[in-house]
Amino acid sequence: GYSHRLLLGETAAFTLGSLVVLVGCTRKGLWNYHAVPTLRGHLLYSTIFSVIFGIVFYVAVYSKNSKYALPAALIFTVSMFAILFLTLLLLGSYTRKRQEKLNQVFSDEDSL
């Protein structure tokens, strides 16, 4: 069968890999320079992805225990939304600061 220890290991590896890619892309400026992080965008993306993964979670739990599938999926979806929204909010703030810094660097080079 599929053990919780294996699931925990896969989740940890996926999370660590995601964080490494995210930090690398953010620090190297690989985000679209013209993208402007907005509260509306953060809400939209958080909602879309939390609902998609909530549905997948519901289907997975329903096959094991249909009695608790809906409450578990709702808790999962709300938790996913909160995590995504907070992450996007923090990254959006960092991206704005990074863009301002790059604007200052480029404007200083233009004045030379």
DOLUM-654287 format. One record per residue (C-alpha): residue number from 1; x, y, z; residue in three letters. Coordinates in Angstrom, 2 decimals. Layout:
REM DOLUM-654287
NUM;X;Y;Z;ALA
...
END
This chain:
REM DOLUM-654287
1;0.00;0.00;0.00;GLY
2;0.79;3.66;0.02;TYR
3;2.23;4.77;3.36;SER
4;1.96;8.18;4.99;HIS
5;5.74;8.29;5.33;ARG
6;6.15;7.98;1.55;LEU
7;3.51;10.67;0.97;LEU
8;5.25;12.97;3.45;LEU
9;8.60;12.42;1.72;GLY
10;7.16;13.16;-1.71;GLU
11;5.42;16.28;-0.42;THR
12;8.60;17.53;1.24;ALA
13;10.66;16.92;-1.90;ALA
14;8.08;18.65;-4.11;PHE
15;7.81;21.62;-1.75;THR
16;11.58;22.02;-1.47;LEU
17;12.00;21.79;-5.24;GLY
18;9.24;24.35;-5.77;SER
19;10.81;26.76;-3.30;LEU
20;14.24;26.45;-4.93;VAL
21;12.80;27.20;-8.39;VAL
22;10.68;30.06;-7.02;LEU
23;13.58;31.72;-5.20;VAL
24;15.88;31.24;-8.18;GLY
25;13.41;32.74;-10.63;CYS
26;12.63;35.65;-8.32;THR
27;16.26;36.50;-7.53;ARG
28;17.43;36.25;-11.14;LYS
29;14.60;38.44;-12.41;GLY
30;12.96;35.79;-14.55;LEU
31;9.47;37.10;-13.78;TRP
32;7.90;39.16;-16.54;ASN
33;9.18;42.68;-15.88;TYR
34;5.95;44.21;-17.15;HIS
35;3.75;42.09;-14.88;ALA
36;2.23;44.18;-12.12;VAL
37;1.18;42.18;-9.06;PRO
38;-2.34;43.19;-7.98;THR
39;-4.67;42.17;-5.19;LEU
40;-7.28;41.18;-7.79;ARG
41;-4.77;38.92;-9.54;GLY
42;-3.74;37.30;-6.25;HIS
43;-7.39;36.62;-5.38;LEU
44;-8.15;35.27;-8.85;LEU
45;-5.17;32.90;-9.05;TYR
46;-5.62;31.71;-5.47;SER
47;-9.28;30.94;-6.08;THR
48;-8.74;29.15;-9.39;ILE
49;-5.94;26.89;-8.17;PHE
50;-7.42;26.14;-4.75;SER
51;-10.73;25.10;-6.35;VAL
52;-8.98;22.90;-8.93;ILE
53;-6.88;21.14;-6.30;PHE
54;-9.86;21.00;-3.94;GLY
55;-11.84;19.05;-6.54;ILE
56;-8.91;16.66;-7.09;VAL
57;-8.61;16.22;-3.31;PHE
58;-12.36;15.57;-3.01;TYR
59;-12.26;12.86;-5.67;VAL
60;-9.26;11.20;-3.99;ALA
61;-10.85;11.27;-0.51;VAL
62;-14.31;10.25;-1.77;TYR
63;-12.95;6.95;-3.05;SER
64;-11.59;6.13;0.43;LYS
65;-14.26;7.58;2.72;ASN
66;-17.30;9.26;1.20;SER
67;-18.70;10.33;4.59;LYS
68;-15.90;12.83;5.28;TYR
69;-14.99;13.73;1.70;ALA
70;-16.89;17.02;1.47;LEU
71;-15.84;18.51;4.85;PRO
72;-12.24;17.42;4.27;ALA
73;-12.23;18.88;0.76;ALA
74;-13.70;22.18;1.99;LEU
75;-11.08;22.48;4.73;ILE
76;-8.35;21.60;2.23;PHE
77;-9.63;24.14;-0.32;THR
78;-9.89;26.99;2.20;VAL
79;-6.44;26.17;3.57;SER
80;-4.98;26.01;0.07;MET
81;-6.56;29.37;-0.77;PHE
82;-5.06;30.99;2.34;ALA
83;-1.59;29.59;1.65;ILE
84;-1.67;30.57;-2.03;LEU
85;-3.00;34.04;-1.35;PHE
86;-0.42;34.76;1.34;LEU
87;2.38;33.42;-0.85;THR
88;1.29;35.52;-3.83;LEU
89;0.90;38.59;-1.63;LEU
90;4.44;38.22;-0.28;LEU
91;5.90;37.49;-3.72;LEU
92;4.01;40.42;-5.21;GLY
93;5.45;42.74;-2.59;SER
94;8.95;41.42;-3.24;TYR
95;8.47;41.73;-7.01;THR
96;7.38;45.38;-6.70;ARG
97;10.42;46.19;-4.57;LYS
98;12.69;44.37;-7.03;ARG
99;11.19;46.26;-9.98;GLN
100;11.70;49.58;-8.17;GLU
101;15.31;48.67;-7.47;LYS
102;15.90;47.72;-11.12;LEU
103;14.26;50.97;-12.26;ASN
104;16.62;52.91;-10.01;GLN
105;19.67;51.02;-11.32;VAL
106;18.69;51.59;-14.94;PHE
107;17.88;55.26;-14.38;SER
108;21.29;55.73;-12.70;ASP
109;23.01;54.10;-15.71;GLU
110;21.10;56.36;-18.13;ASP
111;22.31;59.47;-16.33;SER
112;25.97;58.51;-16.85;LEU
END
